[in-house]
Amino acid sequence: MTERRLRRLGVRDAVALVELEATQPPTLRSRQLAAALSDPAMVVLGVEDRDVLVGHAVVARLPFDAELQALLVAPQWRRQGLAGWLLDAAMDQARAWGSERLLLEVRAGNAPARALYARAGFVEDGRRRGYYPPQAGGEQREDAMLLSLPLG
């Protein structure tokens, strides 16, 4: 039986959050994570299994919208619905803020993430050509797809 729970993370979770981020490059820097944990305009959500952090989402409140700045599930925990759970919680948070849309950007080549966002109803608003540096072993920069989901 699994003992999974979703909760808002706080400053005391910083070490576990940095360790989780290190499971997949490119990662948010520990300074960025610490700032997100203490910023009243941001919420960091985490999924734990038996008190081990296995996934997180970072959501920022903007003047009219909200932005999903990061969503990560540890590699060994993927394909179990945790990313969808985190995304639903991020959408709920944005709605609670009264945001009109939830915005995000994703690597054009990240097919699993793109499929998750498409299932949730996100649409492409544009691209940033060559935005991401090449991944390990790659030679070309990758586009960032700009996606949004109306929340009204």
C-alpha positions as a LaTeX table, in Angstrom:
\begin{tabular}{lrrr}
\hline
Residue & $x$ (\AA) & $y$ (\AA) & $z$ (\AA) \\
\hline
Met1 & 0.00 & 0.00 & 0.00 \\
Thr2 & 1.38 & 3.41 & $-0.91$ \\
Glu3 & 1.26 & 6.34 & 1.42 \\
Arg4 & 1.29 & 9.23 & $-1.02$ \\
Arg5 & 0.26 & 12.74 & $-0.16$ \\
Leu6 & 0.26 & 16.12 & $-1.82$ \\
Arg7 & 1.14 & 19.16 & 0.24 \\
Arg8 & 2.47 & 22.67 & 0.05 \\
Leu9 & 6.20 & 22.69 & 0.67 \\
Gly10 & 7.98 & 25.14 & 2.94 \\
Val11 & 11.47 & 26.31 & 3.77 \\
Arg12 & 12.17 & 23.15 & 5.78 \\
Asp13 & 11.79 & 21.15 & 2.54 \\
Ala14 & 14.61 & 22.97 & 0.72 \\
Val15 & 17.19 & 20.17 & 0.95 \\
Ala16 & 14.78 & 17.50 & $-0.30$ \\
Leu17 & 13.67 & 19.81 & $-3.09$ \\
Val18 & 17.24 & 20.44 & $-4.29$ \\
Glu19 & 17.95 & 16.69 & $-4.18$ \\
Leu20 & 14.85 & 15.98 & $-6.27$ \\
Glu21 & 15.78 & 18.67 & $-8.80$ \\
Ala22 & 19.22 & 17.10 & $-9.18$ \\
Thr23 & 17.64 & 13.91 & $-10.58$ \\
Gln24 & 17.18 & 15.51 & $-13.98$ \\
Pro25 & 19.10 & 18.25 & $-15.77$ \\
Pro26 & 18.60 & 21.07 & $-16.35$ \\
Thr27 & 17.60 & 21.86 & $-12.82$ \\
Leu28 & 16.50 & 24.93 & $-10.98$ \\
Arg29 & 19.29 & 26.34 & $-8.87$ \\
Ser30 & 19.04 & 25.91 & $-5.11$ \\
Arg31 & 18.90 & 29.70 & $-4.77$ \\
Gln32 & 15.84 & 29.81 & $-7.04$ \\
Leu33 & 14.17 & 27.03 & $-5.07$ \\
Ala34 & 14.83 & 28.71 & $-1.73$ \\
Ala35 & 13.37 & 31.94 & $-3.07$ \\
Ala36 & 10.26 & 30.12 & $-4.33$ \\
Leu37 & 9.71 & 28.50 & $-0.93$ \\
Ser38 & 9.70 & 31.84 & 0.87 \\
Asp39 & 8.01 & 34.06 & $-1.75$ \\
Pro40 & 4.36 & 34.83 & $-0.85$ \\
Ala41 & 3.53 & 35.11 & $-4.57$ \\
Met42 & 4.67 & 31.53 & $-5.21$ \\
Val43 & 3.53 & 28.09 & $-4.13$ \\
Val44 & 5.68 & 24.97 & $-4.25$ \\
Leu45 & 3.65 & 21.78 & $-4.17$ \\
Gly46 & 5.17 & 18.40 & $-3.43$ \\
Val47 & 4.16 & 14.77 & $-3.70$ \\
Glu48 & 5.62 & 12.50 & $-1.06$ \\
Asp49 & 5.63 & 8.75 & $-0.78$ \\
Arg50 & 6.39 & 7.54 & 2.75 \\
Asp51 & 7.81 & 10.97 & 3.61 \\
Val52 & 10.17 & 10.98 & 0.59 \\
Leu53 & 9.69 & 13.84 & $-1.87$ \\
Val54 & 9.13 & 12.29 & $-5.31$ \\
Gly55 & 7.70 & 15.20 & $-7.29$ \\
His56 & 7.05 & 18.92 & $-7.16$ \\
Ala57 & 5.48 & 21.84 & $-8.99$ \\
Val58 & 6.32 & 25.54 & $-8.68$ \\
Val59 & 3.50 & 28.01 & $-9.40$ \\
Ala60 & 3.92 & 31.80 & $-9.48$ \\
Arg61 & 1.16 & 34.36 & $-9.13$ \\
Leu62 & 1.28 & 37.09 & $-11.77$ \\
Pro63 & $-0.95$ & 40.19 & $-12.03$ \\
Phe64 & $-3.65$ & 38.48 & $-14.13$ \\
Asp65 & $-2.28$ & 35.02 & $-14.77$ \\
Ala66 & $-0.31$ & 32.31 & $-13.01$ \\
Glu67 & 2.77 & 30.55 & $-14.34$ \\
Leu68 & 3.78 & 26.95 & $-13.86$ \\
Gln69 & 7.52 & 27.46 & $-13.55$ \\
Ala70 & 8.51 & 23.85 & $-12.93$ \\
Leu71 & 6.98 & 20.41 & $-12.72$ \\
Leu72 & 9.19 & 17.42 & $-11.98$ \\
Val73 & 8.65 & 13.81 & $-10.97$ \\
Ala74 & 11.69 & 11.69 & $-10.08$ \\
Pro75 & 12.48 & 9.26 & $-12.91$ \\
Gln76 & 11.64 & 6.09 & $-10.97$ \\
Trp77 & 8.21 & 7.52 & $-10.03$ \\
Arg78 & 7.05 & 8.47 & $-13.51$ \\
Arg79 & 4.07 & 6.98 & $-15.34$ \\
Gln80 & 2.07 & 6.66 & $-12.12$ \\
Gly81 & $-0.14$ & 9.75 & $-12.50$ \\
Leu82 & 1.90 & 11.97 & $-10.19$ \\
Ala83 & 2.57 & 14.66 & $-12.80$ \\
Gly84 & $-1.15$ & 14.89 & $-13.51$ \\
Trp85 & $-1.86$ & 15.16 & $-9.79$ \\
Leu86 & 0.66 & 18.00 & $-9.46$ \\
Leu87 & $-0.70$ & 19.74 & $-12.57$ \\
Asp88 & $-4.27$ & 19.55 & $-11.22$ \\
Ala89 & $-3.08$ & 21.03 & $-7.92$ \\
Ala90 & $-1.26$ & 23.83 & $-9.76$ \\
Met91 & $-4.43$ & 24.61 & $-11.73$ \\
Asp92 & $-6.45$ & 24.63 & $-8.49$ \\
Gln93 & $-3.95$ & 27.05 & $-6.94$ \\
Ala94 & $-4.15$ & 29.37 & $-9.95$ \\
Arg95 & $-7.95$ & 29.32 & $-9.76$ \\
Ala96 & $-7.82$ & 30.06 & $-6.03$ \\
Trp97 & $-5.75$ & 33.16 & $-6.84$ \\
Gly98 & $-8.39$ & 34.23 & $-9.38$ \\
Ser99 & $-5.95$ & 33.90 & $-12.29$ \\
Glu100 & $-7.38$ & 34.16 & $-15.77$ \\
Arg101 & $-4.88$ & 31.69 & $-17.32$ \\
Leu102 & $-2.17$ & 29.27 & $-16.35$ \\
Leu103 & 0.95 & 29.77 & $-18.46$ \\
Leu104 & 3.98 & 27.53 & $-18.98$ \\
Glu105 & 6.80 & 26.76 & $-21.35$ \\
Val106 & 8.04 & 23.31 & $-22.30$ \\
Arg107 & 10.82 & 21.92 & $-24.49$ \\
Ala108 & 9.40 & 21.15 & $-27.92$ \\
Gly109 & 11.02 & 17.70 & $-27.75$ \\
Asn110 & 9.51 & 16.75 & $-24.38$ \\
Ala111 & 6.73 & 14.55 & $-25.76$ \\
Pro112 & 5.50 & 13.15 & $-22.41$ \\
Ala113 & 5.11 & 16.64 & $-20.92$ \\
Arg114 & 3.46 & 17.98 & $-24.06$ \\
Ala115 & 0.96 & 15.08 & $-23.98$ \\
Leu116 & 0.18 & 15.79 & $-20.31$ \\
Tyr117 & $-0.47$ & 19.46 & $-21.02$ \\
Ala118 & $-2.55$ & 18.69 & $-24.13$ \\
Arg119 & $-4.76$ & 16.29 & $-22.11$ \\
Ala120 & $-5.31$ & 19.08 & $-19.59$ \\
Gly121 & $-6.44$ & 21.47 & $-22.34$ \\
Phe122 & $-3.36$ & 23.67 & $-22.79$ \\
Val123 & $-2.92$ & 25.28 & $-26.20$ \\
Glu124 & 0.20 & 26.61 & $-27.90$ \\
Asp125 & 0.46 & 30.40 & $-27.93$ \\
Gly126 & 3.90 & 30.67 & $-29.53$ \\
Arg127 & 7.51 & 29.54 & $-29.53$ \\
Arg128 & 10.86 & 30.82 & $-28.47$ \\
Arg129 & 13.18 & 29.53 & $-31.19$ \\
Gly130 & 16.41 & 27.98 & $-29.93$ \\
Tyr131 & 15.60 & 28.90 & $-26.33$ \\
Tyr132 & 16.94 & 25.81 & $-24.56$ \\
Pro133 & 20.61 & 24.77 & $-24.74$ \\
Pro134 & 21.34 & 21.33 & $-26.19$ \\
Gln135 & 20.72 & 18.42 & $-23.87$ \\
Ala136 & 23.54 & 16.01 & $-23.05$ \\
Gly137 & 24.90 & 14.61 & $-26.30$ \\
Gly138 & 22.80 & 16.97 & $-28.41$ \\
Glu139 & 24.09 & 19.52 & $-30.86$ \\
Gln140 & 21.17 & 21.85 & $-31.45$ \\
Arg141 & 19.34 & 24.27 & $-29.25$ \\
Glu142 & 15.68 & 23.44 & $-28.73$ \\
Asp143 & 12.54 & 25.55 & $-29.03$ \\
Ala144 & 10.44 & 26.44 & $-26.02$ \\
Met145 & 6.72 & 26.04 & $-26.64$ \\
Leu146 & 4.60 & 28.66 & $-24.86$ \\
Leu147 & 1.35 & 27.13 & $-23.63$ \\
Ser148 & $-1.68$ & 28.48 & $-21.82$ \\
Leu149 & $-4.88$ & 27.23 & $-20.26$ \\
Pro150 & $-7.85$ & 29.55 & $-19.74$ \\
Leu151 & $-9.17$ & 29.14 & $-16.18$ \\
Gly152 & $-12.39$ & 31.13 & $-16.39$ \\
\hline
\end{tabular}
